[in-house]
């Protein structure tokens, strides 16, 4: 299974600032999303499953705002 992690920053419009492709496991994709969300100072990290030419969002992470 192939997973893509997309990191988005909301300026005037949403902008993808980085992507990662993971071929090992869903857990690895989730760990990358959580760690790089903070490192990149992104607003959202999406984990997508790529299957049969289609992508489906399976997890969405946002930093906790105080």
PDB file of N, CA, C and O in Angstrom:
ATOM      1  N   UNK A   1       0.856  -1.178   0.000  1.00  0.00           N
ATOM      2  CA  UNK A   1       0.000   0.000   0.000  1.00  0.00           C
ATOM      3  C   UNK A   1       0.901   1.239   0.000  1.00  0.00           C
ATOM      4  O   UNK A   1       1.949   1.254   0.645  1.00  0.00           O
ATOM      5  N   UNK A   2       0.490   2.250  -0.714  1.00  0.00           N
ATOM      6  CA  UNK A   2       1.243   3.504  -0.781  1.00  0.00           C
ATOM      7  C   UNK A   2       0.444   4.581  -0.058  1.00  0.00           C
ATOM      8  O   UNK A   2      -0.764   4.718  -0.249  1.00  0.00           O
ATOM      9  N   UNK A   3       1.149   5.343   0.779  1.00  0.00           N
ATOM     10  CA  UNK A   3       0.534   6.439   1.525  1.00  0.00           C
ATOM     11  C   UNK A   3       1.263   7.726   1.177  1.00  0.00           C
ATOM     12  O   UNK A   3       2.480   7.724   0.991  1.00  0.00           O
ATOM     13  N   UNK A   4       0.529   8.813   1.091  1.00  0.00           N
ATOM     14  CA  UNK A   4       1.129  10.129   0.868  1.00  0.00           C
ATOM     15  C   UNK A   4       0.735  11.019   2.031  1.00  0.00           C
ATOM     16  O   UNK A   4      -0.420  11.035   2.457  1.00  0.00           O
ATOM     17  N   UNK A   5       1.714  11.762   2.538  1.00  0.00           N
ATOM     18  CA  UNK A   5       1.472  12.715   3.615  1.00  0.00           C
ATOM     19  C   UNK A   5       1.641  14.112   3.021  1.00  0.00           C
ATOM     20  O   UNK A   5       2.696  14.436   2.474  1.00  0.00           O
ATOM     21  N   UNK A   6       0.610  14.927   3.129  1.00  0.00           N
ATOM     22  CA  UNK A   6       0.616  16.279   2.566  1.00  0.00           C
ATOM     23  C   UNK A   6       0.524  17.276   3.716  1.00  0.00           C
ATOM     24  O   UNK A   6      -0.345  17.168   4.581  1.00  0.00           O
ATOM     25  N   UNK A   7       1.433  18.249   3.711  1.00  0.00           N
ATOM     26  CA  UNK A   7       1.458  19.292   4.738  1.00  0.00           C
ATOM     27  C   UNK A   7       0.985  20.597   4.109  1.00  0.00           C
ATOM     28  O   UNK A   7       1.484  21.005   3.060  1.00  0.00           O
ATOM     29  N   UNK A   8       0.024  21.247   4.751  1.00  0.00           N
ATOM     30  CA  UNK A   8      -0.617  22.436   4.195  1.00  0.00           C
ATOM     31  C   UNK A   8      -0.477  23.615   5.146  1.00  0.00           C
ATOM     32  O   UNK A   8      -0.581  23.467   6.363  1.00  0.00           O
ATOM     33  N   UNK A   9      -0.239  24.782   4.570  1.00  0.00           N
ATOM     34  CA  UNK A   9      -0.183  26.041   5.314  1.00  0.00           C
ATOM     35  C   UNK A   9      -1.270  26.942   4.750  1.00  0.00           C
ATOM     36  O   UNK A   9      -1.367  27.110   3.535  1.00  0.00           O
ATOM     37  N   UNK A  10      -2.089  27.523   5.623  1.00  0.00           N
ATOM     38  CA  UNK A  10      -3.163  28.407   5.182  1.00  0.00           C
ATOM     39  C   UNK A  10      -2.668  29.846   5.228  1.00  0.00           C
ATOM     40  O   UNK A  10      -2.453  30.401   6.305  1.00  0.00           O
ATOM     41  N   UNK A  11      -2.490  30.443   4.061  1.00  0.00           N
ATOM     42  CA  UNK A  11      -2.150  31.855   3.974  1.00  0.00           C
ATOM     43  C   UNK A  11      -3.422  32.553   3.493  1.00  0.00           C
ATOM     44  O   UNK A  11      -4.419  32.554   4.214  1.00  0.00           O
ATOM     45  N   UNK A  12      -3.417  33.134   2.319  1.00  0.00           N
ATOM     46  CA  UNK A  12      -4.663  33.646   1.743  1.00  0.00           C
ATOM     47  C   UNK A  12      -5.519  32.476   1.260  1.00  0.00           C
ATOM     48  O   UNK A  12      -6.745  32.483   1.378  1.00  0.00           O
ATOM     49  N   UNK A  13      -4.841  31.484   0.718  1.00  0.00           N
ATOM     50  CA  UNK A  13      -5.490  30.238   0.278  1.00  0.00           C
ATOM     51  C   UNK A  13      -4.646  29.076   0.798  1.00  0.00           C
ATOM     52  O   UNK A  13      -3.465  29.269   1.084  1.00  0.00           O
ATOM     53  N   UNK A  14      -5.209  27.889   0.929  1.00  0.00           N
ATOM     54  CA  UNK A  14      -4.398  26.750   1.366  1.00  0.00           C
ATOM     55  C   UNK A  14      -3.288  26.448   0.359  1.00  0.00           C
ATOM     56  O   UNK A  14      -3.514  26.474  -0.851  1.00  0.00           O
ATOM     57  N   UNK A  15      -2.096  26.163   0.866  1.00  0.00           N
ATOM     58  CA  UNK A  15      -0.956  25.878   0.001  1.00  0.00           C
ATOM     59  C   UNK A  15      -0.222  24.665   0.546  1.00  0.00           C
ATOM     60  O   UNK A  15       0.116  24.618   1.728  1.00  0.00           O
ATOM     61  N   UNK A  16       0.024  23.679  -0.317  1.00  0.00           N
ATOM     62  CA  UNK A  16       0.804  22.517   0.090  1.00  0.00           C
ATOM     63  C   UNK A  16       2.267  22.928   0.181  1.00  0.00           C
ATOM     64  O   UNK A  16       2.843  23.411  -0.794  1.00  0.00           O
ATOM     65  N   UNK A  17       2.874  22.735   1.363  1.00  0.00           N
ATOM     66  CA  UNK A  17       4.260  23.153   1.539  1.00  0.00           C
ATOM     67  C   UNK A  17       5.232  21.985   1.456  1.00  0.00           C
ATOM     68  O   UNK A  17       6.428  22.198   1.254  1.00  0.00           O
ATOM     69  N   UNK A  18       4.745  20.751   1.609  1.00  0.00           N
ATOM     70  CA  UNK A  18       5.619  19.583   1.506  1.00  0.00           C
ATOM     71  C   UNK A  18       4.776  18.330   1.348  1.00  0.00           C
ATOM     72  O   UNK A  18       3.616  18.286   1.760  1.00  0.00           O
ATOM     73  N   UNK A  19       5.383  17.306   0.741  1.00  0.00           N
ATOM     74  CA  UNK A  19       4.734  15.998   0.648  1.00  0.00           C
ATOM     75  C   UNK A  19       5.760  14.917   0.939  1.00  0.00           C
ATOM     76  O   UNK A  19       6.953  15.101   0.699  1.00  0.00           O
ATOM     77  N   UNK A  20       5.301  13.819   1.445  1.00  0.00           N
ATOM     78  CA  UNK A  20       6.131  12.639   1.698  1.00  0.00           C
ATOM     79  C   UNK A  20       5.382  11.433   1.151  1.00  0.00           C
ATOM     80  O   UNK A  20       4.157  11.365   1.248  1.00  0.00           O
ATOM     81  N   UNK A  21       6.106  10.487   0.582  1.00  0.00           N
ATOM     82  CA  UNK A  21       5.511   9.235   0.135  1.00  0.00           C
ATOM     83  C   UNK A  21       6.050   8.117   1.005  1.00  0.00           C
ATOM     84  O   UNK A  21       7.260   8.002   1.197  1.00  0.00           O
ATOM     85  N   UNK A  22       5.154   7.291   1.533  1.00  0.00           N
ATOM     86  CA  UNK A  22       5.525   6.206   2.441  1.00  0.00           C
ATOM     87  C   UNK A  22       5.009   4.901   1.848  1.00  0.00           C
ATOM     88  O   UNK A  22       3.833   4.791   1.499  1.00  0.00           O
ATOM     89  N   UNK A  23       5.895   3.914   1.737  1.00  0.00           N
ATOM     90  CA  UNK A  23       5.490   2.620   1.185  1.00  0.00           C
ATOM     91  C   UNK A  23       5.553   1.509   2.222  1.00  0.00           C
ATOM     92  O   UNK A  23       5.264   0.355   1.903  1.00  0.00           O
ATOM     93  N   UNK A  24       5.924   1.834   3.457  1.00  0.00           N
ATOM     94  CA  UNK A  24       6.102   0.788   4.463  1.00  0.00           C
ATOM     95  C   UNK A  24       4.807   0.442   5.179  1.00  0.00           C
ATOM     96  O   UNK A  24       4.319  -0.681   5.048  1.00  0.00           O
ATOM     97  N   UNK A  25       4.237   1.379   5.935  1.00  0.00           N
ATOM     98  CA  UNK A  25       3.008   1.073   6.674  1.00  0.00           C
ATOM     99  C   UNK A  25       2.244   2.358   6.984  1.00  0.00           C
ATOM    100  O   UNK A  25       2.783   3.461   6.900  1.00  0.00           O
ATOM    101  N   UNK A  26       0.983   2.183   7.340  1.00  0.00           N
ATOM    102  CA  UNK A  26       0.142   3.317   7.715  1.00  0.00           C
ATOM    103  C   UNK A  26       0.661   3.976   8.987  1.00  0.00           C
ATOM    104  O   UNK A  26       0.599   5.198   9.123  1.00  0.00           O
ATOM    105  N   UNK A  27       1.175   3.173   9.921  1.00  0.00           N
ATOM    106  CA  UNK A  27       1.715   3.714  11.173  1.00  0.00           C
ATOM    107  C   UNK A  27       2.912   4.621  10.911  1.00  0.00           C
ATOM    108  O   UNK A  27       3.058   5.654  11.564  1.00  0.00           O
ATOM    109  N   UNK A  28       3.775   4.245   9.954  1.00  0.00           N
ATOM    110  CA  UNK A  28       4.911   5.096   9.604  1.00  0.00           C
ATOM    111  C   UNK A  28       4.435   6.424   9.020  1.00  0.00           C
ATOM    112  O   UNK A  28       4.996   7.476   9.326  1.00  0.00           O
ATOM    113  N   UNK A  29       3.412   6.374   8.190  1.00  0.00           N
ATOM    114  CA  UNK A  29       2.861   7.606   7.610  1.00  0.00           C
ATOM    115  C   UNK A  29       2.291   8.508   8.695  1.00  0.00           C
ATOM    116  O   UNK A  29       2.462   9.726   8.646  1.00  0.00           O
ATOM    117  N   UNK A  30       1.613   7.917   9.676  1.00  0.00           N
ATOM    118  CA  UNK A  30       1.050   8.692  10.786  1.00  0.00           C
ATOM    119  C   UNK A  30       2.158   9.326  11.612  1.00  0.00           C
ATOM    120  O   UNK A  30       2.053  10.492  11.991  1.00  0.00           O
ATOM    121  N   UNK A  31       3.220   8.575  11.896  1.00  0.00           N
ATOM    122  CA  UNK A  31       4.341   9.110  12.675  1.00  0.00           C
ATOM    123  C   UNK A  31       5.033  10.256  11.947  1.00  0.00           C
ATOM    124  O   UNK A  31       5.403  11.251  12.570  1.00  0.00           O
ATOM    125  N   UNK A  32       5.210  10.128  10.640  1.00  0.00           N
ATOM    126  CA  UNK A  32       5.816  11.209   9.854  1.00  0.00           C
ATOM    127  C   UNK A  32       4.917  12.442   9.885  1.00  0.00           C
ATOM    128  O   UNK A  32       5.403  13.562  10.038  1.00  0.00           O
ATOM    129  N   UNK A  33       3.620  12.240   9.740  1.00  0.00           N
ATOM    130  CA  UNK A  33       2.676  13.365   9.755  1.00  0.00           C
ATOM    131  C   UNK A  33       2.745  14.113  11.076  1.00  0.00           C
ATOM    132  O   UNK A  33       2.783  15.343  11.091  1.00  0.00           O
ATOM    133  N   UNK A  34       2.761  13.386  12.179  1.00  0.00           N
ATOM    134  CA  UNK A  34       2.790  14.028  13.498  1.00  0.00           C
ATOM    135  C   UNK A  34       4.098  14.764  13.741  1.00  0.00           C
ATOM    136  O   UNK A  34       4.087  15.879  14.263  1.00  0.00           O
ATOM    137  N   UNK A  35       5.226  14.163  13.373  1.00  0.00           N
ATOM    138  CA  UNK A  35       6.515  14.792  13.664  1.00  0.00           C
ATOM    139  C   UNK A  35       6.789  15.997  12.766  1.00  0.00           C
ATOM    140  O   UNK A  35       7.244  17.032  13.252  1.00  0.00           O
ATOM    141  N   UNK A  36       6.522  15.880  11.479  1.00  0.00           N
ATOM    142  CA  UNK A  36       6.821  16.984  10.564  1.00  0.00           C
ATOM    143  C   UNK A  36       5.793  18.108  10.630  1.00  0.00           C
ATOM    144  O   UNK A  36       6.081  19.227  10.205  1.00  0.00           O
ATOM    145  N   UNK A  37       4.611  17.835  11.149  1.00  0.00           N
ATOM    146  CA  UNK A  37       3.604  18.887  11.320  1.00  0.00           C
ATOM    147  C   UNK A  37       4.173  20.008  12.179  1.00  0.00           C
ATOM    148  O   UNK A  37       4.004  21.185  11.860  1.00  0.00           O
ATOM    149  N   UNK A  38       4.842  19.648  13.259  1.00  0.00           N
ATOM    150  CA  UNK A  38       5.450  20.634  14.156  1.00  0.00           C
ATOM    151  C   UNK A  38       6.720  21.213  13.540  1.00  0.00           C
ATOM    152  O   UNK A  38       6.936  22.425  13.584  1.00  0.00           O
ATOM    153  N   UNK A  39       7.561  20.352  12.966  1.00  0.00           N
ATOM    154  CA  UNK A  39       8.832  20.792  12.392  1.00  0.00           C
ATOM    155  C   UNK A  39       8.631  21.818  11.278  1.00  0.00           C
ATOM    156  O   UNK A  39       9.344  22.819  11.216  1.00  0.00           O
ATOM    157  N   UNK A  40       7.670  21.570  10.406  1.00  0.00           N
ATOM    158  CA  UNK A  40       7.427  22.465   9.269  1.00  0.00           C
ATOM    159  C   UNK A  40       6.528  23.646   9.615  1.00  0.00           C
ATOM    160  O   UNK A  40       6.321  24.533   8.787  1.00  0.00           O
ATOM    161  N   UNK A  41       5.989  23.662  10.844  1.00  0.00           N
ATOM    162  CA  UNK A  41       5.056  24.705  11.267  1.00  0.00           C
ATOM    163  C   UNK A  41       3.848  24.770  10.324  1.00  0.00           C
ATOM    164  O   UNK A  41       3.383  25.849   9.955  1.00  0.00           O
ATOM    165  N   UNK A  42       3.359  23.596   9.948  1.00  0.00           N
ATOM    166  CA  UNK A  42       2.213  23.502   9.041  1.00  0.00           C
ATOM    167  C   UNK A  42       0.915  23.626   9.830  1.00  0.00           C
ATOM    168  O   UNK A  42       0.895  23.450  11.048  1.00  0.00           O
ATOM    169  N   UNK A  43      -0.164  23.930   9.121  1.00  0.00           N
ATOM    170  CA  UNK A  43      -1.480  24.032   9.750  1.00  0.00           C
ATOM    171  C   UNK A  43      -2.227  22.702   9.738  1.00  0.00           C
ATOM    172  O   UNK A  43      -3.029  22.427  10.632  1.00  0.00           O
ATOM    173  N   UNK A  44      -1.963  21.877   8.725  1.00  0.00           N
ATOM    174  CA  UNK A  44      -2.656  20.599   8.595  1.00  0.00           C
ATOM    175  C   UNK A  44      -1.723  19.574   7.969  1.00  0.00           C
ATOM    176  O   UNK A  44      -0.933  19.894   7.081  1.00  0.00           O
ATOM    177  N   UNK A  45      -1.824  18.339   8.442  1.00  0.00           N
ATOM    178  CA  UNK A  45      -1.144  17.210   7.811  1.00  0.00           C
ATOM    179  C   UNK A  45      -2.205  16.185   7.450  1.00  0.00           C
ATOM    180  O   UNK A  45      -2.979  15.753   8.305  1.00  0.00           O
ATOM    181  N   UNK A  46      -2.239  15.801   6.191  1.00  0.00           N
ATOM    182  CA  UNK A  46      -3.198  14.810   5.713  1.00  0.00           C
ATOM    183  C   UNK A  46      -2.458  13.533   5.347  1.00  0.00           C
ATOM    184  O   UNK A  46      -1.418  13.584   4.691  1.00  0.00           O
ATOM    185  N   UNK A  47      -2.985  12.393   5.763  1.00  0.00           N
ATOM    186  CA  UNK A  47      -2.455  11.100   5.349  1.00  0.00           C
ATOM    187  C   UNK A  47      -3.453  10.526   4.355  1.00  0.00           C
ATOM    188  O   UNK A  47      -4.617  10.303   4.686  1.00  0.00           O
ATOM    189  N   UNK A  48      -2.983  10.289   3.128  1.00  0.00           N
ATOM    190  CA  UNK A  48      -3.843   9.771   2.073  1.00  0.00           C
ATOM    191  C   UNK A  48      -3.413   8.360   1.690  1.00  0.00           C
ATOM    192  O   UNK A  48      -2.221   8.053   1.673  1.00  0.00           O
ATOM    193  N   UNK A  49      -4.377   7.508   1.385  1.00  0.00           N
ATOM    194  CA  UNK A  49      -4.095   6.167   0.874  1.00  0.00           C
ATOM    195  C   UNK A  49      -4.281   6.215  -0.635  1.00  0.00           C
ATOM    196  O   UNK A  49      -5.337   6.619  -1.124  1.00  0.00           O
ATOM    197  N   UNK A  50      -3.244   5.799  -1.380  1.00  0.00           N
ATOM    198  CA  UNK A  50      -3.309   5.781  -2.839  1.00  0.00           C
ATOM    199  C   UNK A  50      -3.607   4.358  -3.287  1.00  0.00           C
ATOM    200  O   UNK A  50      -2.862   3.427  -2.978  1.00  0.00           O
ATOM    201  N   UNK A  51      -4.705   4.201  -4.019  1.00  0.00           N
ATOM    202  CA  UNK A  51      -5.169   2.877  -4.405  1.00  0.00           C
ATOM    203  C   UNK A  51      -5.891   2.962  -5.737  1.00  0.00           C
ATOM    204  O   UNK A  51      -6.849   3.723  -5.875  1.00  0.00           O
ATOM    205  N   UNK A  52      -5.452   2.206  -6.702  1.00  0.00           N
ATOM    206  CA  UNK A  52      -6.151   2.151  -7.981  1.00  0.00           C
ATOM    207  C   UNK A  52      -6.297   3.495  -8.669  1.00  0.00           C
ATOM    208  O   UNK A  52      -7.319   3.751  -9.306  1.00  0.00           O
ATOM    209  N   UNK A  53      -5.303   4.356  -8.557  1.00  0.00           N
ATOM    210  CA  UNK A  53      -5.358   5.666  -9.186  1.00  0.00           C
ATOM    211  C   UNK A  53      -6.180   6.691  -8.430  1.00  0.00           C
ATOM    212  O   UNK A  53      -6.338   7.817  -8.901  1.00  0.00           O
ATOM    213  N   UNK A  54      -6.705   6.331  -7.269  1.00  0.00           N
ATOM    214  CA  UNK A  54      -7.491   7.259  -6.458  1.00  0.00           C
ATOM    215  C   UNK A  54      -6.807   7.475  -5.120  1.00  0.00           C
ATOM    216  O   UNK A  54      -6.103   6.598  -4.619  1.00  0.00           O
ATOM    217  N   UNK A  55      -7.021   8.645  -4.549  1.00  0.00           N
ATOM    218  CA  UNK A  55      -6.487   8.923  -3.215  1.00  0.00           C
ATOM    219  C   UNK A  55      -7.646   9.225  -2.274  1.00  0.00           C
ATOM    220  O   UNK A  55      -8.629   9.863  -2.651  1.00  0.00           O
ATOM    221  N   UNK A  56      -7.506   8.751  -1.045  1.00  0.00           N
ATOM    222  CA  UNK A  56      -8.550   8.959  -0.042  1.00  0.00           C
ATOM    223  C   UNK A  56      -7.890   9.392   1.259  1.00  0.00           C
ATOM    224  O   UNK A  56      -6.939   8.760   1.719  1.00  0.00           O
ATOM    225  N   UNK A  57      -8.394  10.472   1.851  1.00  0.00           N
ATOM    226  CA  UNK A  57      -7.868  10.947   3.128  1.00  0.00           C
ATOM    227  C   UNK A  57      -8.310   9.974   4.215  1.00  0.00           C
ATOM    228  O   UNK A  57      -9.501   9.713   4.384  1.00  0.00           O
ATOM    229  N   UNK A  58      -7.330   9.438   4.950  1.00  0.00           N
ATOM    230  CA  UNK A  58      -7.669   8.504   6.026  1.00  0.00           C
ATOM    231  C   UNK A  58      -7.366   9.079   7.410  1.00  0.00           C
ATOM    232  O   UNK A  58      -7.916   8.611   8.407  1.00  0.00           O
ATOM    233  N   UNK A  59      -6.491  10.095   7.480  1.00  0.00           N
ATOM    234  CA  UNK A  59      -6.193  10.761   8.753  1.00  0.00           C
ATOM    235  C   UNK A  59      -5.930  12.233   8.488  1.00  0.00           C
ATOM    236  O   UNK A  59      -5.405  12.604   7.438  1.00  0.00           O
ATOM    237  N   UNK A  60      -6.301  13.069   9.455  1.00  0.00           N
ATOM    238  CA  UNK A  60      -6.035  14.508   9.375  1.00  0.00           C
ATOM    239  C   UNK A  60      -5.538  14.961  10.740  1.00  0.00           C
ATOM    240  O   UNK A  60      -6.150  14.659  11.764  1.00  0.00           O
ATOM    241  N   UNK A  61      -4.424  15.687  10.748  1.00  0.00           N
ATOM    242  CA  UNK A  61      -3.839  16.171  11.995  1.00  0.00           C
ATOM    243  C   UNK A  61      -3.682  17.680  11.930  1.00  0.00           C
ATOM    244  O   UNK A  61      -3.331  18.239  10.890  1.00  0.00           O
ATOM    245  N   UNK A  62      -3.946  18.334  13.060  1.00  0.00           N
ATOM    246  CA  UNK A  62      -3.751  19.775  13.201  1.00  0.00           C
ATOM    247  C   UNK A  62      -3.053  20.020  14.524  1.00  0.00           C
ATOM    248  O   UNK A  62      -3.300  19.298  15.489  1.00  0.00           O
ATOM    249  N   UNK A  63      -2.177  21.031  14.593  1.00  0.00           N
ATOM    250  CA  UNK A  63      -1.547  21.335  15.881  1.00  0.00           C
ATOM    251  C   UNK A  63      -2.568  21.913  16.858  1.00  0.00           C
ATOM    252  O   UNK A  63      -3.542  22.545  16.449  1.00  0.00           O
ATOM    253  N   UNK A  64      -2.339  21.695  18.126  1.00  0.00           N
ATOM    254  CA  UNK A  64      -3.213  22.254  19.159  1.00  0.00           C
ATOM    255  C   UNK A  64      -2.852  23.718  19.335  1.00  0.00           C
ATOM    256  O   UNK A  64      -1.695  24.053  19.588  1.00  0.00           O
ATOM    257  N   UNK A  65      -3.836  24.583  19.203  1.00  0.00           N
ATOM    258  CA  UNK A  65      -3.596  26.026  19.344  1.00  0.00           C
ATOM    259  C   UNK A  65      -4.021  26.463  20.729  1.00  0.00           C
ATOM    260  O   UNK A  65      -5.090  26.087  21.210  1.00  0.00           O
ATOM    261  N   UNK A  66      -3.179  27.259  21.368  1.00  0.00           N
ATOM    262  CA  UNK A  66      -3.477  27.742  22.721  1.00  0.00           C
ATOM    263  C   UNK A  66      -4.081  29.113  22.688  1.00  0.00           C
ATOM    264  O   UNK A  66      -4.395  29.675  23.737  1.00  0.00           O
TER     265      UNK A  66
END
